[in-house]
Each structure stands twice: as structure tokens, then as C-alpha cells.
Amino acid sequence: MPYKDLKNLDLKSFSQKYIRNFSIIAHIDHGKSTLADRMLEFAGTISDRNKNEQFLDKLQVEKERGITVKAQTASLFYEHEGQTYLLNLIDTPGHVDFSYEVSRSLYACQGALLLVDAAQGVQAQTMANFYLAFDQDLTIIPVMNKIDMANAQPEVVENELHVAFDIDKSEVLRISAKTGLGVKELFGQVIKRIPEPKGDENKPLKCLLFDSWYDEYRGVICLIEVIDGKISKGDKIMSAHSGLEYEVLDIGLMYPEPVATGALFTGQVGFLISGMKTVKEARIGDTFYHTKYPVVALPGFKPAKSMVFAGVYPVDNSDYEELRDAIEKLTLNDPSVHVEKESSVALGLGFRCGFLGLLHMDVFKQRLEQEYGLSIIATSPTVLYKIKLTDGSEVSIEKPSDFPETVKIEAVYEPIINATVITPKEYLGPILQLCQERRGEQTDMRYLDENRIILQYKMPLNEIIIDFYDKLKTYSSGYASFDYEVAGFVVADLVKMNVLLNGKPVDALSVIVHEDKAYYLGRQLTQKLKAVIHRQMFEVAIQAAIGAKIIARETVTALRKNVIAKCYGGDITRKRKLLEKQKEGKKKMKQVGNVELPQEAFLTILKTDE
């Protein structure tokens, strides 16, 4: 249906029978955004002029990395067998860190297209996303994309789908999102196989808020699915979560930009503007209802828990205010980032940020640099530990400087993950070794087909947050894929390792390590520091210590003025006297002199390398 007809459109004529809400789930780079664009184009939502633009990936970081970070939504009108259907495509991010976004996007759907690359086959995130959709009882339509590529292996991939998910080979649709091959048949399958939304148009209004973002001109824009009843412009509605009342200022469809329609009816998905000032008011998973007709709230979502923490500091301390404003603006659209102020002796004023995972942290950092033009330093990421103290109480800590003294600790618990790695069998050896080094415990290993293996491991989150993913890609020439989910906390032998310079501990350099690895890491750390600390007028002792026990030491030798340069030949006692005098002066200097640490020293520590 062309865009111009939308203004006079009566959405009431689209009862649930003619509505389908679905999403596309896939591993990164399997062509999800391209398929979304092609479907929008086939249905006339976007013109040919706009095609090939990854229409739903709006952030610069999304276009550069080829990933989807924020879930977007678009409505399509499609005619099938003489009847026009309203299809709501709810786009989902593909990466593990954003599975929080994926699960809430799926909440507003009744079906999902499971997209698999015809050359790469089933990957780790394909599995994770399949189970997310499966757990929510969605109708899953398996779709094989990139069928036109020279290296496509449709039979092999169909077999993988059968082995991994017990999907019948005859159910798999073969398409090419790039050329449009098979997309028309896909529409028919969406209409035929995905169930209509359940709900009752005669009941009082109940709608689910499943996403929101901040618009500079219109305030908070919410994405909602109407579960029961209808919602119209001017209605007074209430949030079940906060108990606050709002007026519906604007409502309509995402086509793919917001288009006002005046009302939304049962089963429909669209945007709602109600004068909210901050995204914090728009609690994802909240239920809205008419003020006079309260309803039982929907179960909602668990708020996203931060799992990885890092300090974010401006390179130049005078940029602190700008960094604060930029972080405030970014968190308007990403309530899953947890932020608090902190200061560090070494780096000055900055922020402690909590993220869902490593990619989440990387993307956040990249957006600060790209969208706000800031130069920032991110400290080495840490995870959340739980510590049981001898007095019976329990504390959670996220940075090494908060780690209590050893005598006060009864037990330390670290977060553990269930990791899935899919790899070609020729790389199995190095990958098993990598997982072993990272304290992984193998729980399962099975063949996906004759060439690829699925490995399942229990591993500490702390062991993967720095460079596990990079190493995995290196060891497997880029062919292995990886996915994880957090699986609670377990007791671990963890200790705090301090770095001492001339006997004084430097807080910003302390780390939490596993006892077995402490000696190796201590040696590595002191050697790295030796390379970056400039020589001073006195000797600098760099030590790594656990409690009172020194486990590694390096020495930066003193710069020495040649005091005996004037003495040509002559008596040795004269030279000795001058050297003794210099030594005395050095001793005095060492007591009063503080070791100067260049900023590079902190940065070098953060870039760990095995």
C-alpha cells in the first residue's frame, strides 16, 4: 500500500486475523538487515531509491560494524490472495551482549524467521537466538539466505539445522535477500504459518511497552504492542510500574519513520508519545492501561544486569563536563548502562560504567568517540564479585580497590558462564587448549556435521572479558563462533594483587586474579611497568604482592650523574669519597621523592597480552 494512502487509513479494519507480528533472528552478518530492507521494499514501505541502505540500522556504529544494536520496528502492508495484511517486523540485535534487546523484541512477536547463511551454516548465536525464541513459544520459520553465492552449501546447512534444532529439511525456505529471490514466497509463509496475535478487543486497554528512545524534539518515544482493547490520541493512560498518569499526545505506526494514525487496535504494534521526559520513566516491559480501568499488569522483563565494569575517563581532564553530558545523552537511549561518578589518583575525574558485555562496552566507547568527538581512556574491564565476610554479611564488589583484606574474607564467588563454541574440527586442538588455559570445564562436545564441532564449556566470566574472543578468532583463522550466557556464581580462589612502587601500593594498578595464575601475571605486570616507567634520580623497586607476600620484582635503575668526570687518574679514595657522597644524597631523595608515573604506565597495564 503506497505511503499517501496512509493518512486516511482506518486501522480498525485490520483485526487480529489480518495482523502478523514477527522478527528476524540471526548470527551477525547472516543478512538480517538486508532481508529486512528487501521486505520493506517488496511491501512498498521504502522506495527503490532508499534500498541497500540497511534502513533499520540507523546508528553509525551499526553501519560500520555491520551489527544491529538498537531494536527497530517497521510496519508493512502486504496483499496476499486479495486480502491486505498488516505485518509488523520487529528488528532484533544479533549479538550475545544484546540478547536483552533480543528477548524483549521477541516478547512483542508471535513468530520468528530463523535466518542462516547458506555458506557459513549454523553459528553459536544462531543457537542462542533459536532457544530464546523457542522458550517464548514462537512459531519459527527456518530461512536459508545467500543461496545465490558460489560457496553456498544448502544441503549441508539443511542437515545442520536438522541436527541442531530437529528442523525438517522440507521446512527450510531458500532465499537471497540481496537479489530478492524467494522473498515473495517468504511473505506467503509468514502469513500462513505465524499465528495472529491473541487478545480481546472488547476488554479494557492493556498494552506492553517493549522499547523506547529519546528524541530531542518530541521527548521519549515508546514502542508498544496493544494486547487488549484500543488506544487513541487524547486518552489518559497510566503506567503499572510507576503509577504515573500520562496523556496520549501522538500515536501511530512506524513506517519506518513514525506516522500518526490517531489510534492503535488490538494486536497492533506502533509508537506512543506521552510527554515522558526521560527514558527511565519508560520502563521496558511496563504495562499501560486507561486510568479509569485498571488491569492486571503483564509479567514484564527482568531489568538487564551489568556484568562487565570499566572506568571511563577523559584523556584531558578539562573535558570532564563534556564527557558527563555525552554519557547522559547516550544513557537516555540505553538504560542498561549503569553509571556512577568516580575519581582516580592517576586518571582524575571520570565515571564507572556497568555494561551487559564486552561488545556493549566497545560500542558505548565507540559512540562516545564518534557521535560526541571525545578522546577517552577506558580502564581494564572487571566483573562483579560476591564476597562472604567472616561476620556473615555479603558484599558485591566491581573494582579491585574495594576488595577487603584477606583476614576478613570467608569466601569469594565469581560469575560463571555457559559458553558455546562452534568450530571446524581442524582447529579443535588449539581451541581446547585456550579453553583449558582460561579455567574452562568442558560439559559437552558433539559433531554438528562431519566438519564442525559444538563445544560447551563452563567458564569464569573474568577469563573471557579481555581477549578471549580475539584469541579464539586467531586460533581458528576466524572460523569459530562463540556465544555465552551467565549461569550464576561459584566459589573461587581469588586474591587481590597489589603493585607497589618503592613500597607504596598504587590503587589504580591493583587487579583481582586467580591464585594459580598470580605468579605468572605478577611477573608479566612488573616487567611491563619496568618498560614504561622512566628512570628517576633514584632506584625504583616495582613489586607485585599478595597481602604481605612479594611474588615478583623488577628494578628501574637510577639515573646517575657522573660525579667523577673531573678526576683524571689520581687517587681511588678521592673517587670513592665522591661516590659515597652521591649515594647518601640518593638515599635521602628516595625517602622524600615520589615515583612519577606516566599515564602510559596505566594504559600499558590495561592492554593485557598473553
C-alpha positions in Angstrom: 0.0 0.0 0.0 1.6 3.3 -1.0 2.5 5.8 1.6 0.0 8.5 0.5 -3.0 6.3 1.4 -1.8 6.0 5.0 -3.2 9.4 6.1 -6.7 8.2 5.5 -6.1 4.7 6.7 -8.6 3.1 9.1 -6.6 0.7 11.2 -9.8 -0.6 12.7 -10.3 -2.6 9.5 -7.2 -4.6 10.4 -8.5 -7.0 13.0 -6.1 -9.5 14.6 -7.0 -12.0 11.9 -5.1 -9.8 9.4 -2.1 -8.9 11.6 1.2 -10.8 11.9 4.0 -9.7 14.4 7.3 -11.3 13.7 11.1 -10.7 14.0 14.2 -12.0 12.2 16.8 -13.7 14.3 20.3 -14.5 13.1 24.0 -14.6 13.8 25.9 -11.4 12.9 26.4 -11.0 9.2 23.9 -13.6 8.0 22.0 -10.9 6.2 19.3 -9.9 8.6 19.3 -6.2 7.9 19.4 -6.8 4.2 16.4 -9.1 4.4 14.5 -6.5 6.4 15.2 -3.9 3.8 14.1 -6.2 1.0 10.8 -7.0 2.7 10.2 -3.3 3.3 10.9 -2.7 -0.4 8.6 -5.5 -1.6 5.8 -4.2 0.5 6.4 -0.6 -0.7 7.3 0.8 2.7 10.5 2.1 1.4 11.1 3.1 -2.3 13.8 1.6 -4.5 15.7 4.9 -4.0 16.3 4.1 -0.4 17.2 0.4 -0.8 20.6 -1.1 0.1 20.9 1.4 2.9 20.4 -1.1 5.8 17.4 1.0 6.6 16.7 -0.2 10.1 20.4 0.1 11.2 20.4 3.8 12.0 23.5 4.3 14.2 26.9 4.9 12.6 28.4 2.2 14.7 25.8 -0.3 13.3 26.6 0.5 9.7 30.4 0.3 10.4 30.4 -2.9 12.3 27.6 -4.5 10.3 25.7 -5.2 13.5 22.3 -4.1 14.9 22.5 -2.6 18.4 19.1 -1.0 19.0 15.9 -2.9 18.1 13.9 -1.0 15.4 10.4 -1.7 14.1 8.6 -1.2 10.8 5.1 -1.9 9.7 4.4 -3.3 6.2 1.1 -3.6 4.3 1.1 -6.7 2.0 -1.5 -8.1 -0.2 -1.9 -11.8 -0.2 -4.6 -13.7 -2.1 -6.7 -10.5 -2.4 -6.5 -9.5 1.3 -4.3 -6.8 2.7 -2.4 -7.8 5.8 -0.6 -5.6 8.4 2.8 -7.1 9.1 4.9 -5.7 11.9 8.6 -6.5 11.5 10.4 -6.1 14.8 14.1 -6.0 14.2 16.4 -7.6 16.8 20.1 -7.3 17.5 22.1 -10.4 16.8 24.9 -10.3 19.3 25.1 -12.1 22.6 25.5 -8.9 24.6 22.3 -7.6 23.2 20.3 -10.7 23.9 18.5 -8.5 26.5 17.2 -6.4 23.5 16.5 -9.6 21.5 14.3 -11.2 24.2 12.3 -8.1 24.7 11.8 -7.6 21.0 10.6 -11.2 20.8 8.1 -10.6 23.5 6.1 -8.5 21.1 6.1 -11.2 18.4 4.2 -14.4 17.7 6.7 -15.8 15.2 10.4 -15.5 14.2 12.3 -16.1 11.0 15.5 -18.0 11.8 17.9 -16.8 9.3 21.0 -18.9 8.4 23.8 -18.1 5.9 23.9 -20.8 3.2 27.8 -20.8 3.2 28.5 -20.4 7.0 25.7 -22.5 8.4 24.6 -22.7 12.0 26.7 -20.5 14.3 26.9 -20.1 18.1 24.5 -17.1 18.1 22.1 -18.9 15.8 21.7 -21.5 18.6 21.4 -18.9 21.4 18.7 -16.9 19.5 16.8 -20.1 18.5 16.5 -21.1 22.1 15.4 -17.6 23.1 12.6 -17.8 20.5 11.8 -21.4 21.4 11.5 -20.6 25.1 8.9 -17.9 24.3 6.9 -20.4 22.3 7.2 -18.6 19.0 6.5 -20.2 15.6 9.9 -20.5 14.0 10.3 -20.4 10.2 13.8 -21.5 9.1 15.2 -19.4 6.2 18.4 -20.0 4.4 19.9 -16.8 3.0 22.7 -16.1 0.4 21.6 -19.1 -1.7 23.0 -17.3 -4.8 26.6 -17.3 -3.5 29.1 -19.6 -5.3 30.2 -21.2 -2.0 26.6 -21.9 -0.8 26.1 -25.4 0.6 22.3 -25.7 1.0 22.3 -29.5 1.7 25.0 -29.3 4.3 23.3 -26.4 6.1 19.8 -28.1 6.0 21.5 -31.1 7.6 23.0 -28.9 10.3 19.6 -27.3 11.1 18.2 -30.8 11.4 21.0 -31.9 13.8 21.0 -28.7 15.9 17.2 -28.0 16.1 15.4 -31.0 14.7 14.1 -29.0 11.8 12.7 -30.9 8.9 14.6 -30.2 5.7 11.4 -29.6 3.7 10.5 -26.7 6.1 13.6 -24.7 5.1 13.0 -21.8 2.7 15.8 -20.9 0.4 16.2 -17.2 -0.4 18.6 -14.5 -1.5 17.9 -11.2 0.4 20.3 -9.4 -1.9 18.6 -10.3 -5.2 15.1 -10.8 -3.8 14.9 -14.4 -4.8 12.3 -16.3 -2.8 11.2 -13.2 -0.7 7.7 -13.3 -2.2 7.2 -16.9 -1.1 8.6 -15.9 2.3 5.7 -13.4 2.7 3.2 -16.1 2.0 4.8 -18.4 4.6 4.7 -15.6 7.2 1.0 -15.1 6.7 0.2 -18.8 6.5 2.4 -20.1 9.4 2.7 -17.3 12.0 -0.3 -17.1 14.3 -2.4 -14.0 14.7 -1.9 -12.0 18.0 -4.1 -13.2 20.8 -6.1 -10.6 22.7 -9.6 -9.3 23.1 -10.7 -6.1 21.5 -13.7 -5.8 23.9 -11.6 -5.8 27.1 -10.2 -2.6 28.6 -6.9 -1.4 27.2 -3.7 -3.3 28.1 -0.5 -2.6 26.2 3.1 -3.7 26.5 6.0 -1.2 26.3 8.9 -3.1 24.7 11.3 -0.4 23.6 11.8 3.4 23.9 14.3 6.0 22.8 14.8 9.7 23.3 14.0 12.2 20.6 15.3 15.8 21.0 12.2 17.4 19.7 9.4 15.0 20.9 10.8 13.6 24.2 10.5 9.9 24.8 9.1 7.8 22.0 7.8 4.4 23.2 7.2 1.3 21.1 4.1 -0.6 22.3 2.1 -3.7 21.4 -1.7 -3.4 22.1 -2.6 -6.6 23.9 -6.3 -5.9 24.6 -8.6 -3.0 23.7 -7.6 0.1 21.8 -5.6 3.3 22.5 -6.4 6.7 20.9 -4.9 10.1 20.9 -6.1 12.1 23.9 -6.6 9.1 26.1 -5.5 9.3 29.7 -3.3 6.3 30.4 -1.4 5.0 33.5 1.9 3.1 33.9 1.5 0.0 36.0 5.2 0.2 37.1 5.4 3.9 38.3 1.7 4.7 38.8 2.2 7.9 36.9 -0.6 9.2 34.6 0.1 10.4 31.0 -1.9 11.7 28.1 -1.5 10.1 24.7 -0.2 13.1 22.6 0.5 11.1 19.5 0.2 7.5 18.3 0.7 5.6 15.1 2.8 3.2 13.1 6.5 3.0 12.3 6.5 3.2 8.5 9.6 3.0 9.0 9.6 6.6 10.4 6.7 7.4 12.8 3.4 8.1 11.0 0.5 9.3 13.1 -2.7 7.3 12.8 -4.7 8.6 15.7 -5.3 5.1 17.3 -4.0 1.6 17.6 -6.1 -1.5 18.0 -5.7 -5.0 19.5 -2.7 -6.8 18.2 -1.1 -3.8 16.5 2.4 -2.5 17.2 3.4 1.1 16.9 4.8 4.2 18.6 3.4 6.2 21.5 4.3 9.8 22.6 3.0 10.8 26.0 5.2 13.6 27.2 7.7 11.5 29.2 10.8 13.4 30.0 13.4 10.6 30.4 13.8 7.1 29.2 14.0 6.0 32.9 10.2 6.6 33.1 9.7 4.3 30.1 10.5 1.0 32.0 10.8 -1.7 29.4 8.2 -4.4 30.0 5.8 -1.9 31.6 2.0 -2.2 31.1 -0.1 0.8 30.2 -3.9 1.0 30.8 -6.7 3.5 30.8 -6.7 5.4 34.1 -10.3 4.6 34.9 -10.0 0.9 34.1 -7.0 -0.7 35.9 -5.9 -4.2 34.6 -3.6 -6.9 35.9 -0.1 -5.9 34.7 1.9 -8.1 32.3 4.8 -10.0 33.8 7.4 -7.5 32.5 11.1 -8.2 31.9 13.9 -8.6 34.3 16.0 -5.4 34.2 19.3 -6.0 32.5 22.1 -6.7 34.9 25.5 -5.2 34.4 28.2 -7.9 34.1 31.3 -6.1 33.0 32.5 -2.8 34.5 35.1 -0.3 33.4 36.2 3.2 34.3 35.7 5.8 31.5 37.9 8.9 31.8 38.6 11.9 29.6 42.2 12.0 28.2 42.2 15.7 29.1 40.7 16.4 32.5 39.2 19.7 31.2 36.8 17.6 29.0 35.1 16.1 32.1 31.9 18.2 31.7 31.6 17.3 28.0 32.1 13.6 28.8 29.4 13.8 31.5 26.9 15.4 29.1 27.7 12.8 26.4 27.2 9.9 28.8 23.9 11.4 30.0 22.6 11.6 26.4 23.8 8.1 25.5 22.2 6.5 28.6 18.9 8.2 27.7 18.7 5.6 24.9 20.4 2.8 26.7 19.0 2.2 30.2 21.1 -1.0 30.5 24.3 1.1 31.1 24.8 1.7 34.8 26.8 4.9 35.5 28.3 6.4 38.6 31.0 9.1 39.2 34.4 8.1 40.4 37.8 9.6 40.7 41.2 8.0 40.4 44.5 9.4 41.7 46.1 8.5 38.4 43.4 9.5 35.9 41.5 12.2 37.6 37.7 12.5 37.5 35.6 10.1 35.4 32.8 7.5 35.5 32.4 3.9 36.5 30.2 2.2 33.9 28.5 -1.2 34.0 27.8 -3.0 30.7 26.0 -6.2 29.6 29.2 -7.5 28.0 32.3 -6.6 26.0 30.7 -5.7 22.7 28.3 -3.5 24.6 31.2 -1.7 26.2 33.1 -1.3 22.9 30.0 0.0 21.2 29.4 2.5 24.0 33.0 3.7 23.8 32.9 4.0 20.0 29.7 6.0 20.2 31.2 8.4 22.7 34.1 9.0 20.3 32.1 9.1 17.1 28.9 10.9 18.0 30.4 13.3 20.5 34.0 13.6 19.3 35.6 12.8 22.7 39.0 11.3 23.4 38.6 8.8 26.3 40.5 6.2 28.3 38.6 3.1 29.3 40.2 1.2 32.1 40.6 -2.6 32.0 37.2 -4.3 32.3 36.4 -6.1 35.5 33.4 -8.3 36.6 31.1 -8.3 39.6 32.3 -10.5 42.5 30.4 -11.5 45.6 32.3 -11.8 48.8 31.1 -13.5 52.0 32.8 -11.9 55.0 33.8 -13.6 58.3 31.0 -11.7 60.1 28.4 -13.5 57.9 27.5 -10.5 55.7 27.9 -10.4 51.9 29.2 -7.6 49.7 29.4 -7.2 46.0 32.5 -5.5 44.5 33.3 -4.5 41.0 36.7 -3.0 41.3 39.9 -4.3 42.9 40.4 -1.3 45.2 37.2 -2.3 47.1 38.5 -5.9 47.8 38.5 -6.5 51.6 41.6 -7.6 53.5 42.2 -11.4 53.3 41.6 -11.9 57.0 38.0 -10.6 56.7 37.1 -12.9 53.8 35.4 -16.2 54.3 34.7 -17.0 50.6 34.9 -15.3 47.2 32.3 -16.0 44.5 32.9 -15.2 40.8 30.4 -15.1 37.9 30.4 -18.2 35.7 29.1 -18.6 32.2 27.9 -21.4 29.9 29.9 -20.9 26.7 29.1 -22.4 23.3 31.9 -22.6 20.7 31.3 -23.9 17.2 34.5 -24.7 15.3 35.8 -26.6 12.2 37.4 -29.7 13.5 40.9 -28.9 12.3 41.1 -26.1 14.9 39.9 -28.2 17.7 43.4 -28.7 19.4 44.3 -25.0 19.9 40.7 -24.1 21.0 40.6 -26.9 23.6 43.9 -25.6 24.9 42.6 -22.0 25.0 39.5 -23.0 27.0 41.7 -25.1 29.3 44.0 -22.1 30.0 41.0 -20.0 30.8 39.9 -22.4 33.5 37.1 -23.8 31.4 35.4 -27.1 32.3 34.1 -29.0 29.3 30.4 -30.1 29.7 29.7 -31.3 26.2 31.2 -31.9 22.8 29.4 -33.1 19.7 29.5 -33.1 15.9 27.2 -30.7 14.1 28.2 -32.3 10.8 31.3 -34.2 9.6 33.4 -31.0 9.6 32.2 -28.9 12.5 32.0 -29.5 16.3 29.9 -27.9 19.0 31.8 -27.4 22.3 30.1 -26.5 25.5 32.1 -25.1 28.5 31.5 -23.7 32.0 34.0 -20.8 32.3 34.6 -17.9 34.7 33.4 -14.6 33.0 36.6 -12.9 34.2 38.6 -15.2 31.9 36.8 -14.1 28.7 36.3 -10.4 29.2 39.7 -9.2 28.0 40.8 -11.0 24.9 39.3 -14.5 24.7 37.2 -13.6 21.6 40.2 -12.3 19.7 42.3 -15.3 20.6 39.5 -17.6 19.5 39.3 -15.9 16.1 43.1 -16.0 15.7 43.4 -19.7 16.6 40.6 -20.7 14.2 41.5 -18.3 11.3 38.2 -16.5 12.0 36.0 -19.6 11.5 35.0 -20.4 15.1 31.9 -18.6 16.6 31.2 -18.1 20.3 28.3 -17.3 22.5 27.7 -17.3 26.2 25.0 -16.8 28.9 25.6 -16.0 32.5 25.0 -19.0 34.8 25.3 -17.8 38.4 28.2 -17.6 40.8 30.7 -20.2 42.1 33.3 -20.2 44.9 36.8 -19.4 43.6 40.4 -19.0 44.9 40.7 -15.3 44.0 43.2 -12.9 45.5 43.9 -9.2 45.2 47.3 -8.5 43.7 48.8 -5.1 44.6 51.5 -3.3 42.7 54.0 -1.5 45.0 56.4 1.2 43.8 59.2 1.7 46.3 57.0 0.0 48.9 53.9 2.2 48.3 50.8 0.5 46.8 49.3 2.1 43.7 45.5 1.6 43.8 44.9 2.1 40.1 47.2 -0.8 39.2 45.8 -3.5 41.6 44.0 -6.5 40.0 41.9 -9.5 41.1 43.5 -12.7 40.0 43.1 -16.4 40.4 45.7 -17.8 42.9 47.1 -20.3 40.3 47.9 -17.5 37.8 49.1 -14.9 40.3 52.8 -15.6 39.9 52.8 -15.5 36.2 50.6 -12.4 36.0 52.7 -10.7 38.7 55.9 -11.2 36.7 54.2 -10.0 33.5 52.9 -6.9 35.2 56.2 -5.9 36.8 58.1 -6.4 33.5 55.6 -4.3 31.6 55.8 -1.5 34.2 59.6 -1.6 34.1 59.4 -0.9 30.3 57.2 2.3 30.7 58.4 3.9 34.0 61.1 6.5 33.2 64.3 6.2 35.1 64.3 8.7 38.0 67.2 10.1 40.1 66.9 7.2 42.5 66.3 3.5 42.1 62.6 2.4 41.7 61.6 -1.0 43.0 58.4 -2.4 41.3 56.8 -5.2 43.2 53.7 -7.4 42.9 52.4 -8.5 46.2 49.5 -10.6 47.6 48.9 -9.4 51.1 52.4 -9.1 52.7 54.0 -11.6 50.3 56.0 -10.3 47.4 55.6 -12.5 44.4 57.6 -10.6 41.7 60.0 -7.8 41.5 61.7 -5.6 38.9 64.1 -2.7 39.4 64.4 0.5 37.4 68.0 1.6 37.9 68.7 5.2 38.9 70.0 7.9 36.6 73.4 8.8 37.8 75.3 12.0 37.3 78.9 11.2 36.6 80.5 12.9 39.7 83.9 11.6 39.0 84.2 13.0 35.5 86.7 15.7 36.7 89.1 13.2 38.3 91.6 12.2 35.6 93.7 9.3 37.0 94.7 10.1 40.6 93.8 8.5 43.9 90.9 6.0 44.1 89.9 7.2 47.6 89.0 10.6 46.1 86.6 9.0 43.6 85.2 6.7 46.3 84.5 9.7 48.6 82.6 11.4 45.8 80.5 8.3 45.0 79.7 7.8 48.7 78.5 11.3 49.0 76.3 10.8 45.9 74.9 7.6 47.4 73.9 9.5 50.6 72.1 12.1 48.6 70.2 9.3 46.7 69.1 7.7 49.9 67.7 10.9 51.2 66.0 11.5 47.8 64.4 8.1 47.8 62.7 8.7 51.1 61.2 12.0 50.0 60.9 11.5 46.3 57.7 10.1 44.8 57.9 7.9 41.8 56.5 9.7 38.8 54.1 7.5 36.8 53.4 8.5 33.3 49.9 8.0 32.0 51.2 5.4 29.5 52.0 3.2 32.6 48.3 2.9 33.3 47.4 2.3 29.7 50.0 -0.3 29.2 48.7 -2.3 32.1 45.2 -2.2 30.6 46.3 -3.7 27.3 47.0 -7.2 28.5 48.7 -9.6 26.2 49.4 -13.2 26.9 
